[in-house]
Amino acid sequence: MQDERDRLIACIPRLRRYARALIGDRTGADDLVQDTMERGWKKLSSWQHGSDMRAWLFGIMHNLHIDQVRRPTIATEVLDDDTPLPIARATQTYGLEMRDLQSALATLPAEQREILLLVALEEMSYEEVAATLGLPIGTVMSRLSRARQKLRAHMEGRAVLSPLKVVK
């Protein structure tokens, strides 16, 4: 039980990073990670020993996030004197580039953004993403390809051209 507990705790940094990228807000991301850990702890008996606990927890997080997206809420942000200031980067354009990237990510459909973040940010393999999200690997690959194409076009200021043709 101690070993399982340690494995669960070891996954927290990656869960937090993915949740922050997925949601874009620290408080919401921390809440999602806390809910994920709580559900993971309660359902620990359903985790198959020898399998990847990280992928299992990402699956739980994915399902919780989908539930939250479906449930309408009022967005709030807590600001107080203890809120840390962002760290200034060396270049003047860094902030603009990050803003543009965040904006470009927000334009992607949720199913493409999730896969892109799991592969690029969390360095999960296509097989791990497919298992985590319960999708065929071909679907993961095509959504990732479309997400990369749209993200690249948005960052370069180009219009996204659809490869599909209208047939009359």
N, C-alpha and C positions, 0 to 999 in steps of 0.2 A: 504494500500500500504506500509506503514511503517513497519507493522508486517511481510509482505512478504519479504521486504528488509532485515529485521533483521534475518529472517530464512535463507535467501540466504547467508548472511555474516557468520552466525554461522556454515555453512557447510564447509567453506574454510579450516580450519585445517585438517579435515579428507580428503578432496579432495587433498590437498597438500601431505599428507602422502601417500595416495594410488598412486598418480601420481609419487612421488619419487620412490616408490617401483616398480612400473610398468615400468618406463622408465630408472631409475638408474642414472639420471643426473639432477642436481638441476635446471639448466636453462631451459631444455626441459620440466621438470615437471611444473615449474612456468608458462611457456608459455601455457601448456595444461590447467592448472587451470584457467589462465586468459581467454583463449578461451572458456572454459566451463562456466565461470561466465558471460562472455559477451553474449554467446548464451542463457544461462538461463535467463538473464535479458530481452533480446529481446523477448523470448518465454514464459515469465512468465504467460501470459494469457492462455497458453495451460496447465499449471500445474493445476491439479484438487485439489481444496481446500479440506483439510482433509486427503489427501494422504501424503505419506512420501516424503518430498522434497529432502532429502538426496539420496534416491534411484533414484528419477527422475534426479537429477544432475549427479549421477554416470552413468546413462544411456546415458546422453548427453556426458559425458567424454569418455565413452566406444566408442561411435560412432565417436567422434572426433579423438580418438587414432587410431582406425581402418583406418580412412581416412588418417592420417599421416603416418601410416605404409605402406600403399599402394603407397604413394607418395614418390619417391626416393629423398633423401637429402644428403648433405655432412655433416658429423658429425664434429662439432667444439666445443671447450671448451674455454671459456674466462678465462684467468688468469691475475690477476693484483695484485697490492699491497694491495688492500682491501679484497682480498679473504681470508676468515677466515681459520685458520688451524684446522684440525680435532682434536677433544678432545681425549686425550690419555686415554685408559681404564686401569684398575688396573692389568689385567693379560696380559702376553706376548702373549698368544695364541688367545686372543679375535680378533685381527685383522685378523689372519689367518682363524679363524672360520667364521667371517663375509665374508671374501673373498670367502671361499669355499661355503658358503650359497648362495652368489650372483651368483657364477659360476653355482651352481646346479640349481638355479631358471632360469638362462639363458638357460639351456639345455631343459627346459620344453617347449612343444608347447605353443604358445600364448594363445590358448583357455583354456588350463589347468592352466597356470600361472595366468591368470586374475581371474579365479574362486578361486584358492588357496589364492590369495592376498585379494580378497573381503571377504572371510570367515575368514581367519586367522588374517589378519592385520586390516581389517575394522570391523570385528566381525558382519558381516551381516548374517542373517539366510539364509538357503537354499532357502526359498520362496522369500526373498528379492533379492537374487542373480538371481534367475530364472526370476523374474519380471524385474529386471534391464537390464539383457542381452537378454531378450525375448526368453528364452529357457525353455523346460519342466524341471520340478524339477528332474526327473530321470536322465536327461542328466547332470545336475549340479552335482548330487551325484556321478555319474560314473566318470566324469572328475576329480572331487575332489579326489576321491579314487585313480585313476591312478596317479594323480599329487603327492599325498602324498607318494605313493609307490615308484615312481621314485625318488623323493626328498630324501626319507629315504635311498634308495639303494645307491644313489650318495654320500650322506654324510657319509655312512658307508664303501664306497669304494667297494661296490658289483656291479656286473653286473645286469642290470635290465632284469629279465626273463619275457618273454611274456607268459601270461597264454593261448594264442591261440596255437593250435597244427596244424601242416601241415598234411593234409589228402591227400593221393595219390590215 
